[in-house]
Amino acid sequence: MNKRTAPLAIVAMSVAALVAAPVAQAQDTAAPAATPASTPKQIKKAERKAARAKKNAELKELEKNGYNPAGEQTDYPQNLQNAQSKINAQKAGKPAPASAP
């Protein structure tokens, strides 16, 4: 080989190696679509969503047992406590205690 064709041969071999190598993609299409959250942001978002669902379920259960968050608040702690005691009694399988006036 002379001085001119040596660099050309190296470039040709490099191109051939790059073409033969598998190409990495930004998104792995072989991975299933329903993979679990893996990044910290996705994990925190899932945790917030679960906490919000739990809070909403607890509030709905309190409302079902007589608590009205939009109602009159003069008896606020007592009506919340009454609803909570009804829930606790239901979970324990006992009759709910009488509500305070």
VMD Tcl script that draws the C-alpha trace (Angstrom):
set ca {
  {0.00 0.00 0.00}
  {1.19 3.46 -0.65}
  {0.79 6.47 1.61}
  {-2.40 7.61 -0.08}
  {-4.40 4.43 0.09}
  {-3.52 3.44 3.69}
  {-5.81 6.05 5.35}
  {-8.53 5.24 2.84}
  {-8.35 1.57 3.73}
  {-8.63 2.37 7.45}
  {-11.71 4.51 6.82}
  {-13.29 1.77 4.69}
  {-12.69 -0.86 7.40}
  {-14.13 1.45 10.07}
  {-17.28 2.05 8.02}
  {-17.66 -1.69 7.43}
  {-17.35 -2.35 11.17}
  {-19.96 0.32 12.00}
  {-22.42 -1.01 9.45}
  {-22.07 -4.57 10.74}
  {-22.47 -3.53 14.42}
  {-25.99 -3.48 15.88}
  {-27.45 -0.02 16.23}
  {-28.54 1.08 19.73}
  {-31.96 2.72 19.85}
  {-33.26 5.36 22.21}
  {-36.24 3.18 23.15}
  {-35.98 -0.55 23.50}
  {-38.85 -1.94 21.45}
  {-38.28 -5.47 22.76}
  {-39.24 -4.47 26.33}
  {-42.87 -5.05 27.31}
  {-45.10 -1.99 27.38}
  {-46.23 -2.53 30.99}
  {-42.87 -2.37 32.72}
  {-42.88 -1.21 36.35}
  {-41.84 2.33 37.18}
  {-38.08 2.46 37.21}
  {-37.00 6.07 37.48}
  {-37.22 7.95 40.78}
  {-39.69 10.41 39.26}
  {-41.99 7.58 38.12}
  {-41.73 5.89 41.52}
  {-42.63 9.10 43.38}
  {-45.52 9.73 41.00}
  {-46.86 6.22 41.61}
  {-46.51 6.70 45.38}
  {-48.37 10.02 45.26}
  {-51.12 8.46 43.15}
  {-51.49 5.55 45.60}
  {-51.56 7.92 48.61}
  {-54.21 10.09 46.95}
  {-56.35 7.02 46.16}
  {-56.05 5.83 49.77}
  {-57.01 9.26 51.13}
  {-60.00 9.50 48.79}
  {-61.17 6.02 49.80}
  {-60.92 6.92 53.50}
  {-62.85 10.16 52.94}
  {-65.54 8.34 50.98}
  {-65.89 5.80 53.81}
  {-66.18 8.63 56.37}
  {-68.85 10.33 54.25}
  {-70.74 7.04 53.96}
  {-70.80 6.89 57.77}
  {-72.20 10.36 58.31}
  {-69.30 12.81 58.01}
  {-69.89 15.79 55.71}
  {-66.75 17.89 55.14}
  {-68.79 20.59 53.39}
  {-71.45 20.71 56.11}
  {-71.70 22.72 59.28}
  {-68.38 22.84 61.08}
  {-69.58 23.85 64.54}
  {-69.36 20.21 65.63}
  {-66.28 19.50 63.52}
  {-64.18 17.22 65.65}
  {-67.15 15.37 67.09}
  {-68.88 14.50 63.80}
  {-65.59 13.29 62.33}
  {-64.92 11.21 65.43}
  {-68.44 9.76 65.31}
  {-67.97 8.66 61.72}
  {-64.56 7.18 62.58}
  {-66.00 5.27 65.55}
  {-68.71 3.83 63.26}
  {-66.03 2.66 60.84}
  {-63.96 1.14 63.64}
  {-67.05 -0.65 65.01}
  {-67.88 -2.04 61.57}
  {-64.33 -3.33 61.15}
  {-64.44 -4.94 64.60}
  {-67.89 -6.44 63.92}
  {-69.55 -4.63 66.82}
  {-72.56 -2.30 66.72}
  {-71.69 1.39 66.45}
  {-71.95 3.41 69.68}
  {-74.65 6.05 69.97}
  {-73.66 9.45 68.57}
  {-73.24 12.39 70.84}
  {-75.77 15.21 70.29}
}
mol new
graphics top color blue
foreach p $ca { graphics top sphere $p radius 0.5 }
foreach p [lrange $ca 0 end-1] q [lrange $ca 1 end] { graphics top cylinder $p $q radius 0.2 }
display resetview
